[in-house]
Amino acid sequence: MRRAIRWLGRGAALVCLMMVAATALALIETDVWWIRVLDFPRLQIAAVLAVALLAFWWAGPRGVFAGVVTLASLVALGWQVWMIAPYTPVWPPQMLAATACPEGARVRFLMANVLQDNRNSEAVLQVVRDTEPDLVLLTEIDAWWADEMAELAVSHPQTILEPRSNTYGMGLWSRLPLEGGAVRHLLDDDIPSILTRVALPDGTTFTLWGVHPTPPRPGDDTEERDAELLIVAKEAANATGPAVVAGDLNDVAWSSTTTLFQKISGLIDPRIGRGLHATFNANWPLMKWPLDHLFASTEWTLGAFRLLPDIGSDHFPVLVELCHQPPAAAVQEAVELEPGDAEEAEEHIGEGREAAQEDP
């Protein structure tokens, strides 16, 4: 029994040190993919660290080594909790709840990464029927998906489509008027994004960006992803009137890139103060994080933000309802731009452009 307890203590110490190392590595300012992915599982790292630390306290050795492991683990645990705390209900909401929203000022977004190889198109169509969104933004659509979504053109006749077979196809269907809509390729000809103006029933128009940059993975560091998001952030900051950025950002809300995106753009996050609303991975019960996002300018308030039923993809769809209430801009605060942020953003954009030019 004592031997088993000793082995438990040693194992717990090893796990604690591994989680401390993962926490420390994520602090490094780098574009290397295997370090940047450590931004994602902060909740999971915190949970594993908490359990391992309890096991170490119960079964581990005493002395200087125990003190070092305990202190390092507590610091790492505190840091992980601090990073995700804003995305829990204990934090004040960054975007206010909508009150008495006039019908003409309301807009409902449905976002979904359909997973290109997924063939459950009926589930996607049923979600659209059930939720009746004004705008439907789908990513990872290829020609097959574009054909299967033809039904949407009846209820949502305004469309901007670029189906692709490389998992970066994108489509926007709208029952609201679109003005000057276009597909763009900000850094890479293979990675489309959408830019359009959308007219609300009350006559207000807003600018909408639909994005889906590349994720951090073997062979893909984050220079291009970060640059694309920050290019859009600069455009949103200079937009005339209300602005919305939506899509699969392939980044978590608490990362340094997304935080810098918020600072540069001046957009706010409806998740803050409400919950993680983890959209990926729909197939991994214990490994989930938010990758699909909607950010909006401070004239907007929130009517609803909820995950929708499984559609056979590795992402859950998201429904977001916004209300255009200009007086809210006087009380809602975006993340404050700090000295050096603009220069940092330009540096990231330059690195992304260089990386895109170097890609074969």
C-alpha positions as CSV (number, residue, x, y, z in Angstrom):
1,M,0.0,0.0,0.0
2,R,2.8,2.4,0.9
3,R,4.6,1.6,-2.3
4,A,1.4,2.4,-4.3
5,I,1.0,5.7,-2.5
6,R,4.6,6.6,-3.3
7,W,4.1,5.8,-7.0
8,L,0.9,7.9,-7.0
9,G,2.8,10.8,-5.4
10,R,5.6,10.6,-8.0
11,G,3.1,10.3,-10.9
12,A,1.1,13.3,-9.5
13,A,4.3,15.3,-9.3
14,L,5.2,14.5,-12.9
15,V,1.8,15.5,-14.1
16,C,2.0,18.7,-12.1
17,L,5.4,19.6,-13.7
18,M,4.1,18.8,-17.2
19,M,1.1,21.1,-16.7
20,V,3.4,23.8,-15.3
21,A,5.7,23.4,-18.4
22,A,2.7,23.6,-20.7
23,T,1.5,26.8,-18.9
24,A,5.0,28.4,-19.2
25,L,5.4,27.5,-22.8
26,A,2.2,29.2,-23.7
27,L,3.6,32.5,-22.4
28,I,6.3,32.5,-25.1
29,E,5.7,35.0,-27.8
30,T,6.1,32.9,-30.9
31,D,4.3,31.8,-34.0
32,V,5.4,28.1,-33.7
33,W,2.3,26.0,-34.0
34,W,3.0,23.4,-31.2
35,I,3.4,26.2,-28.7
36,R,0.4,28.2,-29.9
37,V,-2.0,25.3,-29.6
38,L,-1.3,25.4,-25.9
39,D,-3.5,28.5,-25.8
40,F,-6.5,26.3,-26.5
41,P,-6.9,23.7,-23.6
42,R,-6.6,26.1,-20.7
43,L,-9.6,24.8,-18.9
44,Q,-8.4,21.2,-19.4
45,I,-4.9,22.1,-18.2
46,A,-6.4,23.8,-15.1
47,A,-8.6,20.7,-14.4
48,V,-5.8,18.2,-14.7
49,L,-3.5,20.4,-12.6
50,A,-6.0,20.7,-9.8
51,V,-6.6,17.0,-9.6
52,A,-2.9,16.2,-9.8
53,L,-2.1,18.8,-7.2
54,L,-4.6,17.3,-4.8
55,A,-3.1,13.8,-5.4
56,F,0.4,15.2,-4.8
57,W,-0.6,16.8,-1.5
58,W,-2.1,13.5,-0.3
59,A,0.5,11.1,-1.6
60,G,3.6,13.0,-2.5
61,P,6.8,13.5,-0.5
62,R,7.4,16.4,1.8
63,G,10.3,18.8,1.9
64,V,11.9,21.4,-0.5
65,F,10.9,19.5,-3.7
66,A,7.3,19.3,-2.5
67,G,7.3,23.0,-1.8
68,V,8.7,23.8,-5.2
69,V,6.1,21.6,-7.0
70,T,3.3,23.0,-5.0
71,L,4.2,26.6,-5.5
72,A,4.8,26.2,-9.2
73,S,1.5,24.3,-9.6
74,L,-0.5,26.9,-7.7
75,V,1.0,29.7,-9.8
76,A,0.2,27.8,-13.0
77,L,-3.3,27.0,-11.9
78,G,-4.0,30.5,-10.9
79,W,-2.8,31.8,-14.3
80,Q,-4.9,29.3,-16.2
81,V,-8.0,30.2,-14.1
82,W,-7.3,33.9,-14.6
83,M,-7.1,33.5,-18.3
84,I,-10.5,31.8,-18.7
85,A,-12.3,33.6,-15.8
86,P,-13.7,36.3,-18.2
87,Y,-15.4,33.6,-20.2
88,T,-17.5,32.5,-17.2
89,P,-20.7,33.9,-15.7
90,V,-18.7,35.2,-12.7
91,W,-17.3,38.0,-14.9
92,P,-19.2,41.2,-15.8
93,P,-20.6,40.9,-19.4
94,Q,-18.7,42.9,-22.0
95,M,-21.8,43.1,-24.2
96,L,-25.0,44.2,-22.5
97,A,-28.2,42.2,-22.9
98,A,-30.7,43.7,-25.3
99,T,-33.8,45.3,-23.8
100,A,-36.9,46.1,-25.8
101,C,-35.3,45.7,-29.1
102,P,-37.3,47.1,-32.0
103,E,-38.0,44.4,-34.7
104,G,-36.3,46.4,-37.4
105,A,-33.1,46.7,-35.4
106,R,-32.7,42.9,-34.7
107,V,-30.5,40.5,-36.7
108,R,-30.0,36.8,-36.2
109,F,-26.8,35.1,-37.3
110,L,-26.3,31.4,-37.7
111,M,-22.6,30.3,-38.0
112,A,-21.5,26.7,-38.7
113,N,-18.3,25.0,-39.8
114,V,-20.1,22.1,-41.6
115,L,-16.9,19.9,-41.9
116,Q,-16.3,19.4,-45.6
117,D,-16.5,15.6,-45.5
118,N,-19.7,15.6,-43.5
119,R,-22.7,14.5,-45.5
120,N,-25.5,15.4,-43.1
121,S,-26.7,18.4,-45.0
122,E,-30.3,17.8,-43.9
123,A,-29.3,18.5,-40.3
124,V,-27.9,21.9,-41.3
125,L,-31.0,22.8,-43.3
126,Q,-33.2,21.7,-40.3
127,V,-31.2,24.0,-38.0
128,V,-31.8,26.9,-40.3
129,R,-35.5,26.1,-40.5
130,D,-35.8,25.8,-36.7
131,T,-33.9,29.0,-35.9
132,E,-34.9,31.2,-38.8
133,P,-31.7,33.3,-38.9
134,D,-31.4,36.4,-41.1
135,L,-27.8,35.5,-42.1
136,V,-26.3,32.0,-42.5
137,L,-22.5,31.8,-42.6
138,L,-21.1,28.4,-43.4
139,T,-17.5,27.4,-43.6
140,E,-15.7,24.3,-45.2
141,I,-18.3,24.2,-48.0
142,D,-17.2,22.5,-51.2
143,A,-19.3,22.1,-54.5
144,W,-21.3,19.3,-52.9
145,W,-22.3,21.4,-50.0
146,A,-23.1,24.4,-52.2
147,D,-25.5,22.2,-54.2
148,E,-27.1,20.8,-51.0
149,M,-27.7,24.2,-49.6
150,A,-29.6,25.4,-52.7
151,E,-32.8,25.3,-50.7
152,L,-31.5,28.3,-48.7
153,A,-31.6,30.5,-51.8
154,V,-35.4,30.5,-51.5
155,S,-35.6,31.9,-48.0
156,H,-32.2,33.7,-48.1
157,P,-31.8,34.9,-51.7
158,Q,-28.9,37.2,-51.1
159,T,-25.8,35.0,-51.5
160,I,-22.0,35.2,-51.6
161,L,-20.4,31.9,-52.3
162,E,-16.9,30.5,-52.8
163,P,-17.0,26.7,-52.5
164,R,-13.6,25.0,-52.3
165,S,-12.3,21.5,-51.9
166,N,-9.5,22.5,-49.6
167,T,-11.7,22.9,-46.4
168,Y,-11.7,26.7,-46.7
169,G,-14.8,27.1,-48.8
170,M,-17.2,29.7,-47.5
171,G,-20.8,30.8,-48.1
172,L,-23.1,33.5,-46.9
173,W,-26.9,33.4,-47.4
174,S,-29.0,36.4,-46.3
175,R,-32.7,37.3,-46.3
176,L,-31.5,40.9,-45.6
177,P,-30.3,43.1,-48.5
178,L,-26.5,42.9,-49.1
179,E,-24.6,45.8,-50.6
180,G,-21.3,45.5,-52.4
181,G,-20.6,41.9,-51.2
182,A,-17.4,40.3,-52.3
183,V,-15.1,37.3,-51.7
184,R,-11.6,38.4,-50.9
185,H,-8.2,36.6,-50.5
186,L,-6.3,38.7,-48.0
187,L,-3.1,36.7,-47.9
188,D,-3.5,33.4,-49.7
189,D,-5.4,32.7,-52.9
190,D,-6.6,29.5,-51.4
191,I,-8.1,31.1,-48.3
192,P,-11.3,33.2,-49.0
193,S,-13.0,35.6,-46.7
194,I,-16.2,37.7,-47.1
195,L,-16.8,41.4,-46.9
196,T,-20.3,43.0,-47.3
197,R,-22.7,45.6,-46.1
198,V,-25.9,44.4,-44.7
199,A,-29.1,46.5,-44.5
200,L,-31.4,46.1,-41.5
201,P,-35.2,46.6,-41.9
202,D,-35.0,49.9,-40.1
203,G,-32.6,51.2,-42.7
204,T,-29.4,50.9,-40.7
205,T,-26.5,49.3,-42.6
206,F,-23.6,47.5,-41.0
207,T,-20.3,46.0,-42.3
208,L,-19.9,42.2,-42.0
209,W,-16.7,40.2,-42.3
210,G,-16.8,36.5,-42.6
211,V,-13.4,34.8,-41.9
212,H,-11.9,31.3,-41.6
213,P,-8.0,31.5,-41.4
214,T,-5.8,28.5,-41.1
215,P,-5.3,26.8,-37.7
216,P,-2.0,26.1,-36.0
217,R,-1.0,22.6,-36.9
218,P,2.1,20.7,-38.2
219,G,3.3,22.6,-41.2
220,D,1.3,25.7,-40.4
221,D,2.5,28.1,-37.8
222,T,0.3,31.1,-36.9
223,E,1.8,34.0,-38.9
224,E,-0.9,33.9,-41.6
225,R,-3.8,33.3,-39.2
226,D,-2.7,36.2,-37.0
227,A,-2.1,38.5,-39.9
228,E,-5.5,37.9,-41.5
229,L,-7.3,38.5,-38.2
230,L,-5.4,41.7,-37.6
231,I,-5.9,43.0,-41.1
232,V,-9.7,42.5,-40.6
233,A,-9.3,44.2,-37.2
234,K,-7.8,47.3,-38.7
235,E,-10.6,47.4,-41.3
236,A,-13.2,47.1,-38.6
237,A,-11.6,49.9,-36.6
238,N,-11.9,52.2,-39.7
239,A,-15.4,51.1,-40.7
240,T,-18.2,53.6,-41.1
241,G,-21.1,52.6,-38.9
242,P,-21.7,49.3,-37.0
243,A,-19.4,46.4,-37.6
244,V,-19.5,42.6,-37.1
245,V,-16.8,40.0,-37.6
246,A,-17.9,36.4,-37.6
247,G,-16.6,32.9,-38.5
248,D,-14.3,30.1,-37.5
249,L,-11.3,32.0,-36.3
250,N,-9.3,28.9,-35.5
251,D,-8.3,30.7,-32.3
252,V,-9.6,30.8,-28.8
253,A,-11.0,34.0,-27.3
254,W,-8.3,34.4,-24.6
255,S,-5.3,34.1,-26.8
256,S,-2.9,37.0,-27.3
257,T,-3.9,37.2,-30.9
258,T,-7.6,37.5,-30.3
259,T,-7.0,39.9,-27.4
260,L,-4.9,42.1,-29.8
261,F,-7.7,41.7,-32.4
262,Q,-10.2,43.2,-30.0
263,K,-7.8,46.0,-29.0
264,I,-7.2,47.0,-32.7
265,S,-10.7,46.6,-33.9
266,G,-12.6,48.0,-30.9
267,L,-15.1,45.2,-31.1
268,I,-16.6,43.4,-28.1
269,D,-17.2,39.8,-27.4
270,P,-20.6,38.5,-26.3
271,R,-19.0,35.4,-24.6
272,I,-17.3,37.5,-21.9
273,G,-19.3,37.2,-18.7
274,R,-21.6,34.5,-20.2
275,G,-19.6,31.3,-20.7
276,L,-17.1,29.4,-22.9
277,H,-19.8,28.2,-25.3
278,A,-17.2,25.7,-26.7
279,T,-17.9,24.9,-30.3
280,F,-15.0,22.5,-31.0
281,N,-14.6,19.6,-30.9
282,A,-18.2,18.4,-31.0
283,N,-16.9,14.8,-30.9
284,W,-14.5,15.0,-27.9
285,P,-16.5,15.3,-24.6
286,L,-13.5,16.4,-22.5
287,M,-11.6,18.5,-25.0
288,K,-13.6,21.4,-26.1
289,W,-12.9,25.1,-26.7
290,P,-14.5,28.1,-28.5
291,L,-13.2,28.5,-32.0
292,D,-16.3,30.0,-33.7
293,H,-16.8,33.6,-32.8
294,L,-18.8,36.8,-33.4
295,F,-17.4,40.1,-32.4
296,A,-19.4,43.3,-32.8
297,S,-19.0,47.1,-32.3
298,T,-20.3,48.7,-29.2
299,E,-23.5,49.9,-30.8
300,W,-24.8,46.3,-30.5
301,T,-26.4,44.5,-27.6
302,L,-27.0,40.8,-27.2
303,G,-30.4,39.1,-27.6
304,A,-29.1,35.5,-27.6
305,F,-26.0,33.5,-27.9
306,R,-26.4,29.7,-27.9
307,L,-25.0,26.5,-29.3
308,L,-27.2,24.5,-31.6
309,P,-27.7,20.7,-32.0
310,D,-25.0,18.5,-33.5
311,I,-25.0,18.6,-37.3
312,G,-22.5,15.8,-37.9
313,S,-19.6,18.2,-38.0
314,D,-16.7,18.5,-35.5
315,H,-18.1,22.0,-34.7
316,F,-21.4,22.9,-33.1
317,P,-23.4,25.6,-34.9
318,V,-23.9,28.9,-33.1
319,L,-26.9,31.2,-33.1
320,V,-26.2,34.9,-32.2
321,E,-28.9,37.5,-32.1
322,L,-27.9,41.2,-31.9
323,C,-29.8,44.3,-31.5
324,H,-28.6,47.6,-32.9
325,Q,-29.0,50.1,-30.0
326,P,-26.6,53.1,-30.6
327,P,-27.0,54.5,-27.0
328,A,-25.2,51.3,-25.8
329,A,-22.0,52.6,-27.3
330,A,-21.8,55.2,-24.5
331,V,-21.7,52.5,-21.8
332,Q,-20.1,49.5,-23.4
333,E,-16.3,49.4,-23.3
334,A,-14.0,47.7,-25.7
335,V,-10.6,46.4,-24.6
336,E,-8.4,49.4,-24.2
337,L,-5.7,49.9,-26.9
338,E,-2.3,50.2,-25.2
339,P,1.0,51.8,-26.3
340,G,2.8,49.5,-28.7
341,D,-0.3,47.5,-29.7
342,A,-0.6,49.1,-33.2
343,E,3.1,48.5,-33.8
344,E,2.7,44.9,-32.7
345,A,-0.2,44.4,-35.0
346,E,1.7,45.8,-38.0
347,E,4.6,43.5,-37.1
348,H,2.3,40.5,-37.1
349,I,0.8,41.5,-40.4
350,G,4.2,41.9,-42.0
351,E,5.3,38.5,-40.8
352,G,2.1,37.0,-42.2
353,R,2.6,38.5,-45.6
354,E,6.2,37.2,-45.7
355,A,5.0,33.7,-44.7
356,A,2.3,33.8,-47.4
357,Q,4.9,34.7,-50.0
358,E,7.2,31.9,-48.9
359,D,4.5,29.2,-49.1
360,P,4.7,27.1,-52.3
